[in-house]
Amino acid sequence: MLVLKNANLIDGTGAAPASNSTVVLDGNVIKQAGQSLPIPDGAQVIDLKGKTLLPGFSDAHTHMGGSFSLDRPGASSRFGSYDYAEHRASALRWGVTTLRSAGDFTPDILTFRDDVNAGKICSPRILACGRFVQAKGGHPLSTVYFDDPVVAENCCTLIGDDTDIDAEVAKLYDLGVDWIKVMVSDDNKFKYPDTLAPTLSDEQLEMVSEAAHKRSLPVMAHVDDIGDLVRAVNAGVDTVEHAINVATSDHDMTDEALSLLTGRDVWVVPTLVATKIHEGSVQGAPPVWPALQVAASRMVKAGVKIGVGCDSGIPFVPFGECVHIEMELLTEAGYSPLQAIAAATGKNAEMLRMSHVFGTIAPGLAADLVVLGADPLKDIKNTRDIRMVFRDGAVVYDKMLSE
């Protein structure tokens, strides 16, 4: 057994921190957590006096085969990326112990997930949607991927007027995906200002949701603006990915949109960091970041359920570190540091339907933990002061030996 003692404990639930706490690990799970706990005989002990202990973070919107730079392929296989080596290492170094792939080579991402779960690869835990479900001629295949035949073959389920949507969703279910991702977008930013692109109809979107839900698969929906968001929520999706992207125009988070979001069991993953980084990337397009700041603040004030995801794997969004930037941006939108941390830990796990596995520090849950050298409640930027990371009870990053 391993005992972490004298920690300032933030458990990921949103509860106030508990000083001088002890957490007992038994293999890959948390056995006990609390104050004034006895130390089991023979246990290894790490004294965390002056340090903060919290659950591992999660990034609910990633592309494992994506690229930070423009001089590499925008999507790649397990083989082409050495089992996503750079991204998984960077995520762990930043304390991110769970990733939800929002579209990758399939079945590569699913076999990789299974190898990770079997303990064959050191990596954050993986959840995956597999292929994008999108309109023929639409986003992303015919926009950012320029109709690349390799991407078409490995990443996309294309829907036309005569497509049997239930059968296509069934194929993804049979592959073993964790989520279904549907694209709710009529934009092609590369043709700005004439951005109109094919998109799925409202009826098709509803058919995707129905086909997924009858197989107990949740649905995540890519949107580019508030109009897309409303369409996605009305179609019955479970999470909305993004809110306002660059080179769009429908930016008004209206009272009606907020009522729709708060009146249904739906989450928004606004990927604030991605929009902020890509602001100005489309020549001639007006700024969108100020509108997203307003929309995010309105969502926070209204009590919309917000998840932490970053669109990591697209250019210029740093894997792992982006989660810390996203938490900072959420505090600018009105969250307290404690709320932002809960969003990236326990609340994300709730959104991902995995609260029984990870996300908080409680007996029986996975020993995915992060040790910080400074108190993040005094300054949210202190989440970057990472001293040690545990994934399933094993130390995967350590700076404490040098102290």
C-alpha positions in Angstrom: 0.0 0.0 0.0 1.0 3.6 -0.5 -0.1 6.4 1.8 -0.1 10.1 0.9 -0.3 12.1 4.2 -0.6 15.7 5.3 -2.1 16.8 2.0 -4.3 19.8 1.4 -7.1 17.7 -0.3 -9.3 18.9 -3.1 -11.5 15.9 -3.8 -13.0 17.0 -7.2 -16.6 17.2 -6.0 -16.5 21.0 -5.5 -16.4 20.6 -1.7 -14.1 22.8 0.3 -10.5 21.5 0.7 -9.6 19.4 3.7 -6.2 20.1 5.3 -3.9 17.5 6.8 -5.7 14.7 4.8 -4.5 11.2 4.2 -5.2 9.1 1.1 -4.5 5.4 1.1 -3.8 3.6 -2.2 -4.2 -0.1 -2.7 -2.8 -1.0 -6.1 -4.6 1.0 -8.7 -7.5 2.2 -6.5 -8.1 4.5 -3.6 -8.8 2.5 -0.4 -9.4 5.4 2.0 -9.4 9.2 2.0 -10.0 11.5 4.9 -8.5 13.2 8.0 -6.9 11.4 11.0 -6.7 8.1 9.2 -4.3 5.5 10.6 -1.3 4.5 8.4 -1.4 0.7 7.7 1.5 -1.3 8.8 4.2 -1.7 6.2 2.8 0.9 3.9 5.1 3.2 1.9 4.5 6.8 2.9 4.9 10.1 1.0 4.6 13.2 3.1 2.7 16.0 1.2 2.9 18.7 3.8 2.6 22.0 2.2 1.2 20.5 -1.0 -2.2 20.0 -2.6 -3.6 16.7 -3.7 -6.4 16.5 -6.2 -7.8 14.1 -8.8 -6.3 13.7 -12.2 -7.6 16.2 -14.8 -9.5 15.2 -17.9 -9.7 16.7 -21.4 -13.1 15.9 -22.9 -12.3 16.9 -26.4 -9.1 15.7 -28.0 -7.8 14.3 -31.3 -5.0 11.8 -30.4 -3.8 11.6 -34.0 -3.9 15.3 -34.6 -0.9 17.7 -34.9 0.2 20.8 -33.0 1.9 22.1 -36.1 0.9 22.6 -39.7 3.8 20.7 -41.2 2.5 17.3 -40.1 -0.7 15.4 -41.1 -3.9 16.7 -39.5 -4.8 13.1 -38.6 -2.7 10.0 -38.2 -2.8 6.4 -37.2 -1.4 4.6 -34.3 1.5 3.5 -36.4 2.1 6.9 -37.8 2.2 8.5 -34.4 4.0 5.7 -32.5 0.9 5.0 -30.5 0.2 8.7 -30.0 3.5 8.9 -28.0 3.9 12.7 -27.9 0.3 13.5 -27.0 -0.1 10.8 -24.3 3.3 11.8 -22.7 2.4 15.5 -22.7 -1.0 14.9 -21.2 0.4 12.9 -18.3 3.1 15.4 -17.7 0.3 18.0 -17.2 -1.7 15.8 -14.9 -4.3 14.9 -17.5 -5.2 11.3 -16.8 -8.3 10.9 -19.0 -8.9 11.9 -22.6 -12.0 11.7 -24.7 -11.1 11.3 -28.3 -13.5 13.5 -30.4 -12.6 11.9 -33.7 -9.6 9.8 -34.8 -8.6 6.9 -37.1 -10.9 4.0 -36.4 -10.5 1.3 -35.3 -7.0 2.5 -34.3 -8.2 4.7 -31.5 -10.4 1.8 -30.2 -7.6 -0.8 -30.2 -5.3 1.7 -28.6 -8.0 2.4 -25.9 -8.2 -1.4 -25.2 -4.4 -1.8 -25.0 -4.3 1.1 -22.5 -7.1 -0.4 -20.4 -5.2 -3.7 -20.5 -2.1 -2.0 -19.0 0.0 -2.5 -22.2 0.7 1.2 -22.7 1.4 4.0 -20.3 -1.3 6.6 -21.2 -4.2 8.6 -19.9 -7.4 6.6 -19.9 -9.1 6.8 -23.3 -12.8 7.2 -24.3 -13.5 7.5 -28.0 -16.3 8.2 -30.5 -14.4 6.7 -33.4 -15.6 8.2 -36.7 -17.3 11.5 -37.3 -20.9 11.3 -38.5 -21.2 14.0 -41.0 -23.0 15.2 -44.2 -21.4 14.3 -47.5 -19.5 17.3 -48.8 -19.6 18.9 -45.3 -17.3 19.4 -42.3 -14.7 18.2 -41.5 -13.8 15.9 -44.5 -14.6 18.4 -47.2 -13.4 21.4 -45.3 -10.3 21.1 -43.0 -9.3 17.7 -44.6 -9.8 18.7 -48.2 -11.5 15.4 -49.1 -8.4 13.4 -48.2 -9.3 9.8 -49.1 -7.3 8.4 -46.2 -9.2 10.5 -43.7 -12.5 9.5 -45.5 -11.7 5.9 -45.2 -10.5 6.0 -41.6 -12.3 8.9 -39.8 -15.7 9.5 -41.4 -19.2 8.1 -41.6 -20.8 10.0 -44.5 -24.5 10.7 -44.5 -26.5 11.4 -47.7 -30.1 11.7 -48.5 -30.6 7.9 -48.8 -28.2 6.7 -46.1 -29.6 4.3 -43.6 -28.5 6.2 -40.5 -29.6 3.5 -38.0 -27.4 1.0 -39.8 -24.4 3.4 -39.9 -24.7 4.0 -36.1 -25.0 0.3 -35.6 -21.7 -0.2 -37.3 -20.0 2.2 -34.9 -21.7 0.5 -32.0 -20.4 -2.9 -33.2 -16.9 -1.5 -33.3 -17.2 -0.7 -29.6 -17.2 3.1 -29.6 -18.0 4.9 -26.3 -19.7 7.9 -27.9 -21.3 8.9 -31.2 -20.0 12.2 -32.6 -22.2 14.1 -35.1 -21.2 17.2 -37.0 -23.7 20.1 -36.8 -22.0 22.6 -39.0 -22.7 24.3 -42.3 -19.4 26.2 -42.4 -16.2 25.9 -44.5 -13.8 28.5 -43.1 -11.4 27.9 -45.9 -13.8 29.6 -48.3 -14.5 32.6 -46.2 -16.6 34.7 -46.7 -18.6 32.2 -48.8 -18.5 29.6 -46.1 -21.8 27.7 -46.7 -21.3 23.9 -46.7 -23.6 20.9 -46.7 -25.0 19.9 -43.3 -27.3 17.3 -41.8 -31.0 18.1 -41.7 -32.8 18.4 -38.4 -34.5 15.1 -39.2 -31.1 13.4 -39.8 -29.7 14.8 -36.6 -32.7 13.4 -34.6 -32.2 10.0 -36.3 -28.6 9.9 -35.3 -29.5 10.7 -31.6 -32.3 8.1 -31.6 -30.1 5.4 -33.2 -27.4 6.1 -30.6 -29.6 6.3 -27.6 -31.5 3.1 -28.3 -28.0 1.4 -28.1 -27.2 3.3 -24.9 -24.6 5.4 -26.6 -24.4 9.1 -25.7 -24.1 11.7 -28.5 -21.6 14.6 -28.7 -22.2 17.2 -31.3 -19.7 19.6 -33.0 -21.2 23.0 -33.5 -19.7 26.2 -34.9 -22.1 28.9 -33.5 -25.2 29.4 -31.4 -27.6 28.5 -34.2 -25.9 25.1 -34.5 -26.0 24.7 -30.7 -29.7 25.2 -30.7 -30.2 22.7 -33.5 -28.0 20.1 -31.7 -29.8 20.4 -28.4 -33.2 20.2 -30.1 -32.0 17.0 -31.7 -31.4 15.4 -28.3 -27.6 15.3 -28.1 -25.9 14.9 -24.7 -22.9 17.2 -25.1 -22.4 20.2 -27.3 -18.8 20.7 -28.5 -17.6 24.3 -29.0 -20.0 27.2 -28.9 -18.6 30.0 -31.1 -15.8 29.2 -33.6 -13.9 31.5 -35.8 -15.4 32.8 -39.1 -19.0 32.5 -37.9 -21.7 35.1 -37.4 -24.5 33.7 -35.1 -23.0 34.7 -31.7 -25.9 35.8 -29.6 -26.3 33.5 -26.5 -30.0 34.5 -26.1 -32.2 33.9 -23.2 -34.0 31.3 -25.2 -30.8 29.4 -25.9 -29.9 29.5 -22.2 -33.4 28.3 -21.2 -33.0 25.4 -23.7 -29.6 24.5 -22.2 -30.7 24.7 -18.6 -34.0 22.9 -19.3 -32.4 19.7 -20.6 -29.8 17.2 -19.4 -27.1 18.5 -21.8 -23.6 19.8 -21.3 -21.6 22.4 -23.2 -17.8 21.9 -23.8 -17.0 25.4 -25.1 -13.3 24.7 -25.9 -12.5 28.3 -25.0 -8.8 27.9 -25.4 -9.1 26.7 -29.0 -11.2 29.6 -30.1 -8.9 32.1 -28.3 -5.8 30.6 -29.9 -7.4 30.6 -33.4 -8.8 34.1 -33.2 -7.6 35.9 -36.3 -6.6 32.8 -38.2 -9.2 33.4 -41.0 -8.2 36.4 -43.1 -10.9 39.0 -43.2 -13.2 37.4 -40.6 -14.2 39.6 -37.7 -13.3 38.7 -34.1 -15.3 36.1 -32.3 -13.5 35.8 -29.0 -15.3 38.8 -27.3 -18.6 37.2 -28.2 -17.5 33.8 -26.8 -16.4 35.5 -23.6 -19.9 37.0 -23.2 -21.6 33.6 -24.1 -19.4 31.7 -21.6 -20.1 34.2 -18.8 -23.9 34.0 -19.5 -23.7 30.2 -19.4 -21.8 30.2 -16.1 -24.3 32.7 -14.6 -27.3 30.7 -15.8 -26.0 27.4 -14.4 -25.4 25.6 -17.7 -23.5 22.4 -17.2 -20.0 23.1 -18.6 -17.4 20.4 -19.4 -13.6 21.0 -19.8 -12.4 20.1 -23.2 -9.9 21.8 -25.4 -9.8 20.5 -29.0 -6.3 19.4 -28.3 -4.8 17.8 -31.4 -5.6 20.7 -33.7 -2.8 23.1 -34.6 -1.4 25.4 -31.8 -3.5 23.9 -28.9 -0.9 22.4 -26.5 -1.8 18.9 -25.4 -2.2 18.6 -21.6 -1.3 22.2 -20.9 -4.5 23.4 -22.6 -6.6 22.0 -19.7 -4.9 24.4 -17.4 -5.5 27.3 -19.8 -9.2 26.3 -20.1 -9.6 26.3 -16.4 -8.1 29.8 -16.2 -10.5 31.0 -18.9 -13.4 29.5 -17.0 -12.5 31.6 -14.0 -12.5 34.6 -16.2 -16.0 33.6 -17.2 -17.1 33.6 -13.6 -16.1 30.2 -12.1 -14.2 30.2 -8.8 -10.9 28.3 -8.9 -12.6 25.5 -6.9 -15.5 25.3 -9.5 -13.0 25.2 -12.4 -11.1 22.4 -10.8 -14.3 20.5 -10.2 -15.3 21.0 -13.8 -12.0 19.4 -15.0 -12.2 16.5 -12.6 -15.5 15.3 -11.0 -17.9 17.2 -13.2 -16.1 16.0 -16.4 -16.4 12.4 -15.1 -20.1 12.9 -14.5 -20.5 14.3 -18.0 -18.5 11.3 -19.4 -20.7 8.9 -17.4 -17.7 7.6 -15.6 -18.1 8.9 -12.1 -18.0 5.4 -10.8 -14.5 5.0 -12.2 -12.6 8.3 -11.8 -12.9 12.0 -11.3 -13.0 12.4 -7.5 -10.9 11.2 -4.6 -13.1 8.5 -2.9 -12.8 4.9 -1.9 -13.1 2.4 -4.7 -12.2 4.9 -7.5 -9.1 4.9 -9.7 -5.9 6.2 -8.1 -5.5 8.9 -10.7 -4.0 11.8 -8.7 -2.1 15.0 -9.1 0.2 16.7 -6.5 0.6 20.4 -6.7 3.4 22.5 -5.1 1.1 25.5 -4.5 -2.5 26.1 -3.6 -4.7 26.5 -6.7 -7.5 28.1 -4.8 -5.2 31.1 -4.2 -4.4 31.3 -7.9 -5.8 29.0 -10.6 -2.4 29.2 -12.4 -1.0 27.1 -9.6 -2.6 24.0 -11.2 0.5 24.2 -13.4 2.8 23.6 -10.5 2.7 19.9 -10.9 5.1 17.8 -8.7 3.7 14.3 -9.1 1.2 12.5 -11.2 -0.4 9.1 -10.5 -2.2 7.0 -13.1 -3.9 3.9 -11.8 -1.7 4.1 -8.7 1.6 4.3 -10.6 3.8 7.4 -10.6 4.0 8.5 -14.2 5.6 12.0 -13.5 7.7 13.0 -10.6 9.5 16.2 -9.6 9.5 15.6 -5.9 12.6 13.5 -5.9 14.7 16.6 -6.7 13.3 18.5 -3.6 
